[in-house]
Amino acid sequence: MERAKTDPRARLKRVNMETKEALAELDKTYKAPEKKEEKKDEMPDKFNAAPYSTGRVASSLTSTTMPTETVHQAAVLVRCLAPPNNIRISNTV
């Protein structure tokens, strides 16, 4: 039973010839899928936070393929649209 935890073929007692051929071909041609690197989402700060959310909560509730999200997160403004950190914006004319 210990071998069954690591080897999926350990529980196969009788296998017909067609299945043996299919498993042999699978062993020859199978390539493990490449792992995708997950991008870290940039967290918004007070300078580049947008007044709208990313929309992930709504899309995760209506889609079956997206992971479930339950927390709204402010969207991040593009760097060229956000004001630089060292410039103060005054309301006086």
N, CA, C and O atoms as CSV, one atom per row, in Angstrom:
chain,resi,resn,atom,element,x,y,z
A,1,MET,N,N,0.801,-1.198,0.000
A,1,MET,CA,C,0.000,0.000,0.000
A,1,MET,C,C,0.852,1.274,0.000
A,1,MET,O,O,0.394,2.323,-0.454
A,2,GLU,N,N,2.060,1.192,0.495
A,2,GLU,CA,C,2.937,2.357,0.485
A,2,GLU,C,C,3.305,2.738,-0.945
A,2,GLU,O,O,3.431,3.919,-1.268
A,3,ARG,N,N,3.473,1.745,-1.784
A,3,ARG,CA,C,3.838,2.009,-3.174
A,3,ARG,C,C,2.691,2.679,-3.920
A,3,ARG,O,O,2.920,3.436,-4.863
A,4,ALA,N,N,1.455,2.403,-3.500
A,4,ALA,CA,C,0.292,2.982,-4.164
A,4,ALA,C,C,0.210,4.494,-3.962
A,4,ALA,O,O,-0.435,5.187,-4.749
A,5,LYS,N,N,0.850,5.005,-2.927
A,5,LYS,CA,C,0.831,6.443,-2.678
A,5,LYS,C,C,1.678,7.210,-3.685
A,5,LYS,O,O,1.395,8.370,-3.987
A,6,THR,N,N,2.721,6.559,-4.206
A,6,THR,CA,C,3.610,7.256,-5.134
A,6,THR,C,C,3.472,6.771,-6.571
A,6,THR,O,O,3.723,7.536,-7.502
A,7,ASP,N,N,3.075,5.504,-6.770
A,7,ASP,CA,C,2.976,4.933,-8.105
A,7,ASP,C,C,1.511,4.685,-8.451
A,7,ASP,O,O,0.873,3.853,-7.806
A,8,PRO,N,N,0.956,5.375,-9.445
A,8,PRO,CA,C,-0.455,5.183,-9.770
A,8,PRO,C,C,-0.760,3.811,-10.376
A,8,PRO,O,O,-1.918,3.393,-10.385
A,9,ARG,N,N,0.241,3.110,-10.878
A,9,ARG,CA,C,0.006,1.803,-11.486
A,9,ARG,C,C,0.066,0.658,-10.473
A,9,ARG,O,O,-0.097,-0.501,-10.855
A,10,ALA,N,N,0.288,0.948,-9.225
A,10,ALA,CA,C,0.421,-0.094,-8.209
A,10,ALA,C,C,-0.888,-0.850,-7.994
A,10,ALA,O,O,-0.865,-2.011,-7.586
A,11,ARG,N,N,-2.008,-0.225,-8.258
A,11,ARG,CA,C,-3.305,-0.865,-8.027
A,11,ARG,C,C,-3.832,-1.605,-9.265
A,11,ARG,O,O,-4.884,-2.241,-9.201
A,12,LEU,N,N,-3.119,-1.528,-10.374
A,12,LEU,CA,C,-3.550,-2.228,-11.584
A,12,LEU,C,C,-3.117,-3.697,-11.510
A,12,LEU,O,O,-1.924,-3.998,-11.525
A,13,LYS,N,N,-4.099,-4.613,-11.429
A,13,LYS,CA,C,-3.764,-6.036,-11.363
A,13,LYS,C,C,-3.719,-6.636,-12.759
A,13,LYS,O,O,-2.695,-7.176,-13.180
A,14,ARG,N,N,-4.828,-6.538,-13.471
A,14,ARG,CA,C,-4.896,-7.098,-14.825
A,14,ARG,C,C,-5.174,-5.966,-15.808
A,14,ARG,O,O,-6.119,-5.195,-15.641
A,15,VAL,N,N,-4.340,-5.883,-16.826
A,15,VAL,CA,C,-4.483,-4.840,-17.833
A,15,VAL,C,C,-4.420,-5.506,-19.194
A,15,VAL,O,O,-3.540,-6.327,-19.457
A,16,ASN,N,N,-5.380,-5.139,-20.077
A,16,ASN,CA,C,-5.352,-5.746,-21.403
A,16,ASN,C,C,-4.245,-5.130,-22.257
A,16,ASN,O,O,-3.646,-4.124,-21.877
A,17,MET,N,N,-3.984,-5.725,-23.388
A,17,MET,CA,C,-2.848,-5.335,-24.233
A,17,MET,C,C,-2.988,-3.907,-24.753
A,17,MET,O,O,-1.996,-3.182,-24.839
A,18,GLU,N,N,-4.193,-3.500,-25.098
A,18,GLU,CA,C,-4.409,-2.157,-25.623
A,18,GLU,C,C,-4.072,-1.099,-24.564
A,18,GLU,O,O,-3.490,-0.061,-24.881
A,19,THR,N,N,-4.438,-1.366,-23.319
A,19,THR,CA,C,-4.129,-0.435,-22.239
A,19,THR,C,C,-2.633,-0.393,-21.969
A,19,THR,O,O,-2.080,0.677,-21.717
A,20,LYS,N,N,-1.974,-1.541,-22.019
A,20,LYS,CA,C,-0.523,-1.563,-21.828
A,20,LYS,C,C,0.180,-0.732,-22.886
A,20,LYS,O,O,1.108,0.015,-22.578
A,21,GLU,N,N,-0.265,-0.860,-24.147
A,21,GLU,CA,C,0.339,-0.088,-25.226
A,21,GLU,C,C,0.094,1.405,-25.033
A,21,GLU,O,O,0.986,2.224,-25.258
A,22,ALA,N,N,-1.113,1.750,-24.619
A,22,ALA,CA,C,-1.423,3.165,-24.403
A,22,ALA,C,C,-0.582,3.741,-23.270
A,22,ALA,O,O,-0.093,4.865,-23.380
A,23,LEU,N,N,-0.405,2.995,-22.185
A,23,LEU,CA,C,0.417,3.466,-21.073
A,23,LEU,C,C,1.892,3.557,-21.461
A,23,LEU,O,O,2.595,4.464,-21.016
A,24,ALA,N,N,2.360,2.630,-22.280
A,24,ALA,CA,C,3.751,2.676,-22.738
A,24,ALA,C,C,3.989,3.891,-23.628
A,24,ALA,O,O,5.019,4.555,-23.515
A,25,GLU,N,N,3.040,4.179,-24.506
A,25,GLU,CA,C,3.166,5.347,-25.374
A,25,GLU,C,C,3.108,6.638,-24.551
A,25,GLU,O,O,3.818,7.602,-24.838
A,26,LEU,N,N,2.260,6.640,-23.533
A,26,LEU,CA,C,2.157,7.812,-22.671
A,26,LEU,C,C,3.471,8.060,-21.931
A,26,LEU,O,O,3.887,9.206,-21.765
A,27,ASP,N,N,4.120,6.987,-21.491
A,27,ASP,CA,C,5.412,7.134,-20.814
A,27,ASP,C,C,6.468,7.731,-21.747
A,27,ASP,O,O,7.313,8.516,-21.314
A,28,LYS,N,N,6.417,7.359,-23.020
A,28,LYS,CA,C,7.409,7.855,-23.976
A,28,LYS,C,C,7.179,9.323,-24.341
A,28,LYS,O,O,8.134,10.092,-24.458
A,29,THR,N,N,5.922,9.709,-24.519
A,29,THR,CA,C,5.625,11.020,-25.087
A,29,THR,C,C,5.190,12.071,-24.089
A,29,THR,O,O,5.064,13.237,-24.463
A,30,TYR,N,N,4.955,11.719,-22.845
A,30,TYR,CA,C,4.430,12.684,-21.876
A,30,TYR,C,C,5.493,13.695,-21.476
A,30,TYR,O,O,6.634,13.345,-21.174
A,31,LYS,N,N,5.090,14.947,-21.484
A,31,LYS,CA,C,5.935,16.031,-21.003
A,31,LYS,C,C,5.183,16.721,-19.871
A,31,LYS,O,O,4.016,17.082,-20.019
A,32,ALA,N,N,5.849,16.897,-18.761
A,32,ALA,CA,C,5.212,17.561,-17.616
A,32,ALA,C,C,4.928,19.017,-17.967
A,32,ALA,O,O,5.751,19.662,-18.616
A,33,PRO,N,N,3.781,19.544,-17.551
A,33,PRO,CA,C,3.477,20.945,-17.865
A,33,PRO,C,C,4.431,21.880,-17.137
A,33,PRO,O,O,4.852,21.623,-16.009
A,34,GLU,N,N,4.755,22.969,-17.815
A,34,GLU,CA,C,5.656,23.951,-17.220
A,34,GLU,C,C,4.900,24.747,-16.168
A,34,GLU,O,O,3.733,25.095,-16.347
A,35,LYS,N,N,5.579,25.024,-15.083
A,35,LYS,CA,C,4.954,25.814,-14.024
A,35,LYS,C,C,5.010,27.280,-14.405
A,35,LYS,O,O,6.054,27.798,-14.802
A,36,LYS,N,N,3.876,27.936,-14.277
A,36,LYS,CA,C,3.810,29.350,-14.600
A,36,LYS,C,C,4.129,30.162,-13.355
A,36,LYS,O,O,3.696,29.841,-12.248
A,37,GLU,N,N,4.887,31.206,-13.565
A,37,GLU,CA,C,5.187,32.095,-12.454
A,37,GLU,C,C,4.003,33.023,-12.245
A,37,GLU,O,O,3.516,33.658,-13.180
A,38,GLU,N,N,3.551,33.088,-11.007
A,38,GLU,CA,C,2.441,33.975,-10.704
A,38,GLU,C,C,2.983,35.376,-10.425
A,38,GLU,O,O,3.924,35.562,-9.653
A,39,LYS,N,N,2.360,36.344,-11.076
A,39,LYS,CA,C,2.784,37.717,-10.880
A,39,LYS,C,C,2.238,38.221,-9.549
A,39,LYS,O,O,1.093,37.950,-9.186
A,40,LYS,N,N,3.070,38.953,-8.837
A,40,LYS,CA,C,2.592,39.582,-7.619
A,40,LYS,C,C,1.867,40.859,-8.028
A,40,LYS,O,O,2.369,41.654,-8.823
A,41,ASP,N,N,0.690,41.034,-7.472
A,41,ASP,CA,C,-0.060,42.239,-7.771
A,41,ASP,C,C,0.527,43.409,-7.005
A,41,ASP,O,O,0.846,43.300,-5.821
A,42,GLU,N,N,0.665,44.523,-7.693
A,42,GLU,CA,C,1.191,45.715,-7.058
A,42,GLU,C,C,0.110,46.303,-6.154
A,42,GLU,O,O,-1.009,46.562,-6.597
A,43,MET,N,N,0.449,46.506,-4.910
A,43,MET,CA,C,-0.508,47.060,-3.962
A,43,MET,C,C,-0.557,48.576,-4.137
A,43,MET,O,O,0.487,49.223,-4.216
A,44,PRO,N,N,-1.759,49.145,-4.197
A,44,PRO,CA,C,-1.851,50.592,-4.377
A,44,PRO,C,C,-1.519,51.327,-3.079
A,44,PRO,O,O,-1.830,50.860,-1.983
A,45,ASP,N,N,-0.879,52.487,-3.231
A,45,ASP,CA,C,-0.640,53.349,-2.080
A,45,ASP,C,C,-1.460,54.616,-2.269
A,45,ASP,O,O,-2.308,54.673,-3.160
A,46,LYS,N,N,-1.225,55.621,-1.455
A,46,LYS,CA,C,-2.082,56.811,-1.525
A,46,LYS,C,C,-1.858,57.638,-2.793
A,46,LYS,O,O,-2.685,58.487,-3.125
A,47,PHE,N,N,-0.755,57.401,-3.503
A,47,PHE,CA,C,-0.478,58.193,-4.689
A,47,PHE,C,C,-0.992,57.544,-5.981
A,47,PHE,O,O,-1.373,58.247,-6.917
A,48,ASN,N,N,-1.005,56.218,-6.034
A,48,ASN,CA,C,-1.409,55.579,-7.290
A,48,ASN,C,C,-2.673,54.735,-7.145
A,48,ASN,O,O,-2.938,53.892,-8.001
A,49,ALA,N,N,-3.461,54.937,-6.087
A,49,ALA,CA,C,-4.719,54.201,-5.925
A,49,ALA,C,C,-5.801,54.855,-6.772
A,49,ALA,O,O,-5.981,56.073,-6.736
A,50,ALA,N,N,-6.503,54.055,-7.518
A,50,ALA,CA,C,-7.579,54.555,-8.369
A,50,ALA,C,C,-8.875,54.623,-7.558
A,50,ALA,O,O,-9.009,53.915,-6.560
A,51,PRO,N,N,-9.825,55.460,-7.966
A,51,PRO,CA,C,-11.095,55.531,-7.238
A,51,PRO,C,C,-12.030,54.357,-7.547
A,51,PRO,O,O,-13.144,54.308,-7.024
A,52,TYR,N,N,-11.604,53.432,-8.368
A,52,TYR,CA,C,-12.422,52.264,-8.713
A,52,TYR,C,C,-11.662,51.002,-8.327
A,52,TYR,O,O,-10.451,51.045,-8.112
A,53,SER,N,N,-12.373,49.874,-8.240
A,53,SER,CA,C,-11.738,48.617,-7.828
A,53,SER,C,C,-11.244,47.853,-9.055
A,53,SER,O,O,-11.480,48.252,-10.195
A,54,THR,N,N,-10.558,46.753,-8.791
A,54,THR,CA,C,-10.029,45.931,-9.873
A,54,THR,C,C,-11.123,45.118,-10.558
A,54,THR,O,O,-10.946,44.712,-11.707
A,55,GLY,N,N,-12.225,44.874,-9.901
A,55,GLY,CA,C,-13.326,44.122,-10.484
A,55,GLY,C,C,-13.200,42.624,-10.313
A,55,GLY,O,O,-13.974,41.868,-10.900
A,56,ARG,N,N,-12.248,42.184,-9.528
A,56,ARG,CA,C,-12.032,40.747,-9.367
A,56,ARG,C,C,-13.131,40.082,-8.551
A,56,ARG,O,O,-13.439,38.912,-8.778
A,57,VAL,N,N,-13.728,40.802,-7.607
A,57,VAL,CA,C,-14.787,40.206,-6.781
A,57,VAL,C,C,-15.994,39.885,-7.648
A,57,VAL,O,O,-16.551,38.790,-7.564
A,58,ALA,N,N,-16.395,40.829,-8.473
A,58,ALA,CA,C,-17.558,40.604,-9.332
A,58,ALA,C,C,-17.282,39.515,-10.365
A,58,ALA,O,O,-18.150,38.684,-10.633
A,59,SER,N,N,-16.096,39.511,-10.939
A,59,SER,CA,C,-15.803,38.509,-11.954
A,59,SER,C,C,-15.643,37.125,-11.349
A,59,SER,O,O,-15.950,36.132,-12.009
A,60,SER,N,N,-15.171,37.032,-10.111
A,60,SER,CA,C,-15.031,35.709,-9.497
A,60,SER,C,C,-16.385,35.147,-9.090
A,60,SER,O,O,-16.541,33.928,-9.020
A,61,LEU,N,N,-17.367,35.997,-8.820
A,61,LEU,CA,C,-18.697,35.507,-8.475
A,61,LEU,C,C,-19.460,35.029,-9.698
A,61,LEU,O,O,-20.314,34.149,-9.584
A,62,THR,N,N,-19.173,35.586,-10.857
A,62,THR,CA,C,-19.903,35.209,-12.058
A,62,THR,C,C,-19.169,34.193,-12.911
A,62,THR,O,O,-19.758,33.625,-13.830
A,63,SER,N,N,-17.902,33.953,-12.632
A,63,SER,CA,C,-17.120,33.032,-13.436
A,63,SER,C,C,-16.781,31.777,-12.632
A,63,SER,O,O,-16.512,31.848,-11.433
A,64,THR,N,N,-16.797,30.642,-13.302
A,64,THR,CA,C,-16.437,29.401,-12.627
A,64,THR,C,C,-14.956,29.077,-12.791
A,64,THR,O,O,-14.453,28.167,-12.132
A,65,THR,N,N,-14.257,29.792,-13.646
A,65,THR,CA,C,-12.853,29.488,-13.892
A,65,THR,C,C,-11.905,30.342,-13.067
A,65,THR,O,O,-10.724,30.013,-12.955
A,66,MET,N,N,-12.393,31.423,-12.493
A,66,MET,CA,C,-11.525,32.308,-11.720
A,66,MET,C,C,-11.552,31.912,-10.251
A,66,MET,O,O,-12.573,31.431,-9.760
A,67,PRO,N,N,-10.448,32.106,-9.546
A,67,PRO,CA,C,-10.455,31.815,-8.104
A,67,PRO,C,C,-11.358,32.794,-7.359
A,67,PRO,O,O,-11.552,33.928,-7.798
A,68,THR,N,N,-11.901,32.356,-6.245
A,68,THR,CA,C,-12.841,33.175,-5.488
A,68,THR,C,C,-12.127,34.320,-4.794
A,68,THR,O,O,-11.121,34.122,-4.114
A,69,GLU,N,N,-12.659,35.516,-4.974
A,69,GLU,CA,C,-12.147,36.713,-4.303
A,69,GLU,C,C,-13.284,37.291,-3.473
A,69,GLU,O,O,-14.417,37.367,-3.948
A,70,THR,N,N,-13.003,37.693,-2.255
A,70,THR,CA,C,-14.046,38.254,-1.399
A,70,THR,C,C,-13.717,39.647,-0.894
A,70,THR,O,O,-14.525,40.247,-0.186
A,71,VAL,N,N,-12.550,40.176,-1.239
A,71,VAL,CA,C,-12.131,41.487,-0.748
A,71,VAL,C,C,-11.900,42.418,-1.931
A,71,VAL,O,O,-11.177,42.084,-2.870
A,72,HIS,N,N,-12.533,43.602,-1.870
A,72,HIS,CA,C,-12.303,44.606,-2.912
A,72,HIS,C,C,-10.922,45.205,-2.736
A,72,HIS,O,O,-10.469,45.439,-1.615
A,73,GLN,N,N,-10.263,45.449,-3.848
A,73,GLN,CA,C,-8.954,46.085,-3.815
A,73,GLN,C,C,-8.967,47.209,-4.838
A,73,GLN,O,O,-9.437,47.035,-5.963
A,74,ALA,N,N,-8.451,48.355,-4.442
A,74,ALA,CA,C,-8.399,49.487,-5.358
A,74,ALA,C,C,-7.449,49.173,-6.503
A,74,ALA,O,O,-6.412,48.540,-6.306
A,75,ALA,N,N,-7.801,49.612,-7.676
A,75,ALA,CA,C,-6.945,49.408,-8.842
A,75,ALA,C,C,-5.736,50.331,-8.745
A,75,ALA,O,O,-5.761,51.345,-8.048
A,76,VAL,N,N,-4.688,49.959,-9.454
A,76,VAL,CA,C,-3.464,50.757,-9.460
A,76,VAL,C,C,-3.438,51.580,-10.730
A,76,VAL,O,O,-3.607,51.052,-11.829
A,77,LEU,N,N,-3.224,52.876,-10.574
A,77,LEU,CA,C,-3.113,53.746,-11.740
A,77,LEU,C,C,-1.789,53.495,-12.444
A,77,LEU,O,O,-0.799,53.126,-11.812
A,78,VAL,N,N,-1.778,53.694,-13.730
A,78,VAL,CA,C,-0.553,53.564,-14.503
A,78,VAL,C,C,0.399,54.667,-14.061
A,78,VAL,O,O,-0.031,55.781,-13.762
A,79,ARG,N,N,1.687,54.358,-14.019
A,79,ARG,CA,C,2.672,55.312,-13.495
A,79,ARG,C,C,2.644,56.658,-14.219
A,79,ARG,O,O,2.883,57.692,-13.597
A,80,CYS,N,N,2.359,56.662,-15.505
A,80,CYS,CA,C,2.377,57.933,-16.234
A,80,CYS,C,C,1.156,58.791,-15.887
A,80,CYS,O,O,1.183,60.002,-16.106
A,81,LEU,N,N,0.087,58.190,-15.350
A,81,LEU,CA,C,-1.096,58.958,-14.986
A,81,LEU,C,C,-1.058,59.437,-13.539
A,81,LEU,O,O,-1.691,60.439,-13.205
A,82,ALA,N,N,-0.335,58.745,-12.686
A,82,ALA,CA,C,-0.256,59.120,-11.272
A,82,ALA,C,C,0.702,60.292,-11.116
A,82,ALA,O,O,1.726,60.344,-11.798
A,83,PRO,N,N,0.385,61.238,-10.226
A,83,PRO,CA,C,1.304,62.355,-10.022
A,83,PRO,C,C,2.559,61.878,-9.305
A,83,PRO,O,O,2.492,60.960,-8.487
A,84,PRO,N,N,3.703,62.488,-9.602
A,84,PRO,CA,C,4.949,62.099,-8.915
A,84,PRO,C,C,4.835,62.362,-7.417
A,84,PRO,O,O,4.075,63.231,-6.988
A,85,ASN,N,N,5.590,61.611,-6.628
A,85,ASN,CA,C,5.500,61.706,-5.173
A,85,ASN,C,C,6.033,63.024,-4.629
A,85,ASN,O,O,5.584,63.471,-3.573
A,86,ASN,N,N,6.975,63.660,-5.317
A,86,ASN,CA,C,7.610,64.860,-4.770
A,86,ASN,C,C,6.912,66.155,-5.188
A,86,ASN,O,O,7.359,67.231,-4.790
A,87,ILE,N,N,5.856,66.095,-5.959
A,87,ILE,CA,C,5.135,67.289,-6.401
A,87,ILE,C,C,3.880,67.448,-5.555
A,87,ILE,O,O,3.080,66.519,-5.447
A,88,ARG,N,N,3.708,68.610,-4.960
A,88,ARG,CA,C,2.507,68.870,-4.184
A,88,ARG,C,C,1.508,69.601,-5.050
A,88,ARG,O,O,1.861,70.536,-5.769
A,89,ILE,N,N,0.281,69.180,-4.982
A,89,ILE,CA,C,-0.775,69.817,-5.758
A,89,ILE,C,C,-1.538,70.751,-4.819
A,89,ILE,O,O,-2.110,70.312,-3.822
A,90,SER,N,N,-1.540,72.021,-5.145
A,90,SER,CA,C,-2.257,72.983,-4.286
A,90,SER,C,C,-3.504,73.450,-5.014
A,90,SER,O,O,-3.556,73.467,-6.244
A,91,ASN,N,N,-4.493,73.822,-4.242
A,91,ASN,CA,C,-5.769,74.267,-4.807
A,91,ASN,C,C,-5.814,75.777,-4.978
A,91,ASN,O,O,-6.841,76.309,-5.399
A,92,THR,N,N,-4.762,76.464,-4.674
A,92,THR,CA,C,-4.751,77.921,-4.813
A,92,THR,C,C,-4.300,78.309,-6.196
A,92,THR,O,O,-3.540,77.587,-6.842
A,93,VAL,N,N,-4.769,79.452,-6.648
A,93,VAL,CA,C,-4.426,79.924,-7.973
A,93,VAL,C,C,-3.372,80.968,-7.918
A,93,VAL,O,O,-2.958,81.482,-8.957
